[in-house]
């Protein structure tokens, strides 16, 4: 036979219900699909010897994480905005004006590599130069729901050319095995009404997802109110932008009634907890969840939370809501892990996120041979509250091993890191030359 067997895993978290924990079982993957789960000798007896055996001893096997809002190329701005207020407008936009396609590709490689080594098997990325970032995502070997950011007012790149790039990207990448193109208007304060309506209509006609920021900042709230008389959530609802094929990032600046409207719209509401903690912003994930909303988890930009560690995002989700609500009874560890895997896959219409016969094999192995992961009484709790990106041993995407022993199987990681750092430095220098005031904002003395 051809295929991969994960042999004798300490735990398999199937995510097929809270009781779906298997002990010391094996998992057969054939042609990208989970073919069998059970005793190793029984699988080999039924299917024959596999091409490859992955040692599952002292490892937790679970579905890969689905990161539903990120900007992987922004890894190049890491550490520049942690102590700066209004970082989007004061730091990121001035820096992004100095980006070009080549820089976006190299920084995209750096960010996508960081993501997969965190156990992320799918990124929903929303950024400029998306054609280059898509190439980087494919080279790293993960799935992408990817959209070229479109703005027609404000921001680092805007106008007709960006619209053409956004529409051409969809046509170029439609039908790709790893990339699902989406339409990505930036936000209701940076895209004119007629173009928001046009992109929403094109998404409906083409069966595409719409991915946008919504109610993210006070500035957005103020701008939309001044121009439309509505709040961002009410404005988006009035324009018909919301629905089950709309990915909404953040939605922090929404009152109780607006949160109910957004939850009941069926939109996918993505929460990026580490970003909110760093920015000192309240977020309403549990409220959306209780209202029946489709809540998912994102990491946001690797420079806005200053890393991509999906384990950290899961526990920050819980910590943030316990502090806000002053209660411990929010989600269980299983609930949060379900949001990150099975729930997110369901919202995207994918047949993965569950370890079950017939499902696509997007699977990760977490090494628990470490002091902070023992004893292993509750594997759900262990994954959500104790593990970190450095504990990911193996990543399999569509049945292909992408990471083994904590290292990418094909890419030269050191080269990607060094090229990414050199590229980031070059972008920063260009930005400082073009905008000398940025040096004061960043408090940089020497580069």
Secondary structure, 3 states (H helix, E strand, C coil): CCCEEEEEEEEEECCCCCCCEEEEEEEEEECCEEEEEECHHHHHHHHCCCCEEEECCCEEEEECEEEEEEEHHHHHHCCCCCCCCCHHHHHHHHHHCCCCHHHHHHHHHHHHHHHHHCCEEEEEEEECCHHHHHHHHHHHCCEEEEEEEECCCCCCCCCHHHHHHHHHHHHHHCCCCCEEECEEECCCCCCCHHHHHHHHHHHHHHCCCEEEEECCCHHHHHHHHHHHCCCHHHHHHHCCCCCCCEEEEECCCCCHHHHHHHHHCCCEEEECHHHHHHHCCCCCHHHHHHCCCEEEECCEECCCCCCCCHHHHHHHHHHHHHHHHCCCCCCCHHHHHHHHHHHHHHHHCCCCCCCCCCCECCEEEEECCCHHHCCCCCHHHHHHHHCCHHHEEEEEECCEEEEECCEECCCCHHHHHHHHHHHHHHHHHHHHHHCCHHHHHHCCCCC
